[in-house]
Amino acid sequence: MHSINQITCLALQLTNSFTCFGFNNCDNLTQMKSPVNPPWKEQLKEELSRQPVNFFTFATVKDGKPRARTLTLKGFLGETGAEMPTTFSDSLFVGADSRQDKVQEVLASPAFEAVFWLPNVGSQWRIRGEAAVLGGDDAVAREKITQHLQPAEGWTFEDEILKGFNTLDKGQKYKFGVTDGGVVGVVPKEFRMLVLLPQVVERLGIKPPELGIKHYEARIGYPVGWVES
Ligand SMILES: Cc1cc2nc3c(=O)[nH]c(=O)nc-3n(C[C@H](O)[C@H](O)[C@H](O)COP(=O)(O)O)c2cc1C
């Protein structure tokens, strides 16, 4: 079966509206992926590490209207909890619950915007794209996430979801019936991971010398990857 990117690229070639930016082999999926280490990622990681906690505002769409709430960032999918990660992604994730509105909203309409204010740095990051829900009936989500992931050999979604659950604090685990807050071997069935697949990233610096806005945009499906403007 062809991925959406392959079909898109084929359509582009057929219509001759665009070239594949000098790459003739559009079947090569590695060229179709979003780069897992885009130019903004290291800077965001470094700035996040200067905060004691990483809360951010996460907005979804409900019945055509915005809906926002505070969430706790867990990190980049595949990389959290490892001293020297071997799986990489450009996608942030948080812990969630299938019974929550935000999960239902993302399933109905995946557009999101996430906003971080990092006071210790003096920067605002605004990330928008499509969110995907891992856990439950997640075959489509896995396919989308795969476009943003470079997994190490042996890496599995199941292990990642288990690891994601075990990153929750005691209070969060309690809501899933894990009353002692301990490490579990089986993920509670209501646990979900919200994975934020970025398309546009903007950084606003309010302190010299990083004053002003940097703007990155994904060109998923094209080898150029992220562009800055
Ligand atoms: C500081 C703070 C951090 C939070 N972190 C999370 C989180 O990581 N995951 C989560 O599901 N809810 C978190 N919440 C709760 C959400 O903001 C929200 O109230 C709840 O998830 C229900 O939202 P919903 O009805 O839009 O799904 C947090 C709330 C606060 C105030």
The ligand as an SDF file (V2000), in Angstrom:
LIG
                    3D

 31 33  0  0  0  0  0  0  0  0999 V2000
   -0.5510   22.7210   35.7760 C   0  0  0  0  0  0  0  0  0  0  0  0
   -1.4990   21.7410   35.1240 C   0  0  0  0  0  0  0  0  0  0  0  0
   -0.9610   20.6630   34.4310 C   0  0  0  0  0  0  0  0  0  0  0  0
   -1.8240   19.7320   33.8130 C   0  0  0  0  0  0  0  0  0  0  0  0
   -1.2980   18.6830   33.1090 N   0  0  0  0  0  0  0  0  0  0  0  0
   -2.1290   17.7950   32.4890 C   0  0  0  0  0  0  0  0  0  0  0  0
   -1.6160   16.7250   31.7070 C   0  0  0  0  0  0  0  0  0  0  0  0
   -0.4100   16.5720   31.5170 O   0  0  0  0  0  0  0  0  0  0  0  0
   -2.4850   15.8520   31.1580 N   0  0  0  0  0  0  0  0  0  0  0  0
   -3.8470   16.0050   31.3070 C   0  0  0  0  0  0  0  0  0  0  0  0
   -4.5880   15.1840   30.7810 O   0  0  0  0  0  0  0  0  0  0  0  0
   -4.3660   17.0170   32.0230 N   0  0  0  0  0  0  0  0  0  0  0  0
   -3.5510   17.9290   32.6200 C   0  0  0  0  0  0  0  0  0  0  0  0
   -4.0660   18.9780   33.3280 N   0  0  0  0  0  0  0  0  0  0  0  0
   -5.5360   19.1320   33.3990 C   0  0  0  0  0  0  0  0  0  0  0  0
   -6.0400   19.8110   32.1170 C   0  0  0  0  0  0  0  0  0  0  0  0
   -5.6560   21.1820   32.0890 O   0  0  0  0  0  0  0  0  0  0  0  0
   -7.5480   19.7380   31.9490 C   0  0  0  0  0  0  0  0  0  0  0  0
   -8.1960   20.4350   32.9350 O   0  0  0  0  0  0  0  0  0  0  0  0
   -8.0630   18.3180   31.9710 C   0  0  0  0  0  0  0  0  0  0  0  0
   -7.1830   17.4880   31.2830 O   0  0  0  0  0  0  0  0  0  0  0  0
   -9.4300   18.2320   31.2910 C   0  0  0  0  0  0  0  0  0  0  0  0
   -9.3490   18.8750   30.0500 O   0  0  0  0  0  0  0  0  0  0  0  0
  -10.2690   18.5140   28.8330 P   0  0  0  0  0  0  0  0  0  0  0  0
  -11.6570   18.4050   29.3800 O   0  0  0  0  0  0  0  0  0  0  0  0
  -10.1380   19.6510   27.8880 O   0  0  0  0  0  0  0  0  0  0  0  0
   -9.7680   17.2280   28.2900 O   0  0  0  0  0  0  0  0  0  0  0  0
   -3.2380   19.9180   33.9220 C   0  0  0  0  0  0  0  0  0  0  0  0
   -3.7390   21.0200   34.5940 C   0  0  0  0  0  0  0  0  0  0  0  0
   -2.8940   21.9130   35.1900 C   0  0  0  0  0  0  0  0  0  0  0  0
   -3.4890   23.1120   35.9040 C   0  0  0  0  0  0  0  0  0  0  0  0
  1  2  1  0
  2  3  1  0
  2 30  2  0
  3  4  2  0
  4  5  1  0
  4 28  1  0
  5  6  2  0
  6  7  1  0
  6 13  1  0
  7  8  2  0
  7  9  1  0
  9 10  1  0
 10 11  2  0
 10 12  1  0
 12 13  2  0
 13 14  1  0
 14 15  1  0
 14 28  1  0
 15 16  1  0
 16 17  1  0
 16 18  1  0
 18 19  1  0
 18 20  1  0
 20 21  1  0
 20 22  1  0
 22 23  1  0
 23 24  1  0
 24 25  2  0
 24 26  1  0
 24 27  1  0
 28 29  2  0
 29 30  1  0
 30 31  1  0
M  END
$$$$
